[in-house]
Amino acid sequence: MRILRSDWHFISAASLIFFSSLFVTLWDFTQVQNIPCGGVVSVVGLILFATGVGLRIATKRTLGKSYTYTLKPGHTRILVTHSMYQVVRHPIYLAMILYTIAIPLIFSSLIGLLLMLGLIPCILYRIGIEEKMLLKEFGDQYKEYITTTKKLIPFIY
């Protein structure tokens, strides 16, 4: 199965942003630590990180053999709509947002947080590609799923 070229764009951009942000976060932690109330913010970051990692693990288990790191048309055999997929259509991306935003919070890095927020447009771009692929693959079944389930944020979006 071929991997979509646009998926490589996502992987490249997201990796560049993530690792650059991680580097800046660690530098900022050792030099500046410019988020007020750093201790409280760090605890919030730890909670978000644990939630994100837990959600990602649970989502991968729910998907089973349907899970891939890259988008591969025709790879998915069934449309998964149970477990956390009843609440949002893209829980893995929600998990990714949670734990990537959590890292600079843990280290009280405002600069790192601002850079990590740059991942959100990359993730939204990939969601768009994935939704087109799933619509093509599952047709009316996926259209029905879209009408009953939020995209990324439970009960909101």
Legacy VTK file of the C-alpha trace (Angstrom):
# vtk DataFile Version 3.0
C-alpha trace
ASCII
DATASET POLYDATA
POINTS 157 float
0.000 0.000 0.000
1.309 3.393 -0.860
1.654 6.185 1.653
0.095 9.485 0.667
2.619 12.144 -0.368
0.698 14.744 1.638
1.222 12.556 4.704
4.980 12.910 4.295
4.447 16.697 4.305
2.645 16.369 7.632
5.284 14.073 9.112
8.122 16.377 8.015
6.493 19.603 9.221
5.227 18.138 12.491
8.601 16.541 13.281
10.457 19.776 12.570
8.092 21.808 14.752
8.043 19.234 17.556
11.792 18.716 17.848
12.576 22.426 17.434
10.007 23.245 20.097
11.383 20.556 22.384
14.899 21.954 22.020
13.702 25.509 22.709
11.612 24.298 25.670
14.614 22.631 27.283
16.834 25.652 26.583
14.168 27.978 27.983
13.806 25.772 31.068
17.495 26.054 31.854
17.696 29.785 31.080
14.434 31.658 31.606
11.406 29.706 32.925
9.086 32.544 32.041
5.635 31.190 32.905
4.315 32.679 36.160
3.184 30.196 38.842
5.523 27.608 37.338
4.766 24.942 39.947
1.023 24.985 39.306
1.564 25.144 35.551
3.941 22.175 35.755
1.329 20.102 37.595
-1.275 20.997 34.955
1.281 19.981 32.317
1.870 16.623 34.009
-1.883 15.966 34.122
-2.277 16.883 30.433
0.729 14.729 29.527
-0.599 11.692 31.398
-4.051 12.198 29.877
-2.620 12.518 26.366
-0.376 9.471 26.651
-3.166 7.409 28.233
-5.596 8.432 25.497
-3.069 7.571 22.791
-2.419 4.114 24.263
-6.146 3.424 24.640
-6.828 4.616 21.101
-4.100 2.432 19.619
-5.556 -0.561 21.474
-9.037 0.258 20.207
-7.819 0.440 16.605
-5.793 -2.758 16.841
-4.457 -3.788 13.430
-6.142 -0.802 11.789
-3.627 1.555 13.451
-0.809 2.934 11.298
1.616 5.814 11.738
1.059 6.921 8.167
-2.106 7.273 6.124
-2.482 4.287 3.822
-5.574 4.222 1.600
-7.269 0.833 1.710
-5.527 -0.254 4.921
-8.551 0.154 7.183
-10.894 -2.823 6.997
-13.635 -1.542 9.279
-14.754 1.873 10.457
-14.103 2.045 14.199
-16.885 4.002 15.936
-16.885 2.548 19.450
-14.993 3.391 22.646
-13.475 6.895 22.504
-14.416 7.062 18.813
-18.009 7.568 19.980
-16.943 10.895 21.493
-14.524 12.243 18.839
-13.509 11.049 15.380
-9.790 11.690 15.912
-8.818 10.869 19.505
-5.195 10.126 18.590
-4.763 13.685 17.334
-6.429 15.022 20.472
-3.935 12.969 22.497
-1.061 14.344 20.419
-2.189 17.923 21.063
-2.524 17.262 24.792
0.904 15.759 25.339
2.785 18.132 23.043
1.287 21.182 24.745
1.979 19.559 28.124
5.740 19.315 27.606
6.468 23.071 27.679
3.996 23.492 30.543
5.883 20.899 32.583
9.084 22.881 32.012
7.400 26.299 32.482
8.437 27.435 29.002
6.258 30.080 27.382
8.415 30.152 24.247
8.202 26.359 23.953
4.427 26.498 24.414
4.039 29.075 21.647
6.158 26.958 19.311
4.318 23.730 20.179
1.033 25.443 19.304
2.401 25.472 15.747
1.646 21.751 15.619
-2.096 22.379 15.723
-2.353 23.621 12.090
-0.281 20.594 11.001
-2.629 18.262 12.856
-5.722 19.955 11.392
-4.171 19.608 7.925
-3.647 15.886 8.451
-7.166 15.439 9.817
-8.482 16.963 6.584
-6.467 14.515 4.490
-7.546 11.581 6.646
-11.214 12.585 6.497
-11.106 12.715 2.670
-9.479 9.285 2.627
-12.091 7.839 5.018
-14.960 9.387 3.045
-13.602 7.781 -0.105
-13.118 4.445 1.640
-16.356 4.251 3.664
-18.698 6.629 1.810
-22.144 6.979 3.374
-21.101 5.112 6.513
-18.474 7.777 7.244
-20.879 10.606 6.296
-23.315 9.272 8.894
-20.522 9.042 11.474
-19.560 12.684 10.805
-23.104 13.818 11.608
-23.126 12.099 15.009
-19.553 12.611 16.291
-17.405 15.711 16.838
-14.081 15.920 15.034
-11.522 16.655 17.752
-12.868 18.277 20.919
-15.699 16.443 22.715
-19.078 18.207 22.431
-17.476 21.293 20.796
-15.570 20.650 17.529
LINES 1 158
157 0 1 2 3 4 5 6 7 8 9 10 11 12 13 14 15 16 17 18 19 20 21 22 23 24 25 26 27 28 29 30 31 32 33 34 35 36 37 38 39 40 41 42 43 44 45 46 47 48 49 50 51 52 53 54 55 56 57 58 59 60 61 62 63 64 65 66 67 68 69 70 71 72 73 74 75 76 77 78 79 80 81 82 83 84 85 86 87 88 89 90 91 92 93 94 95 96 97 98 99 100 101 102 103 104 105 106 107 108 109 110 111 112 113 114 115 116 117 118 119 120 121 122 123 124 125 126 127 128 129 130 131 132 133 134 135 136 137 138 139 140 141 142 143 144 145 146 147 148 149 150 151 152 153 154 155 156
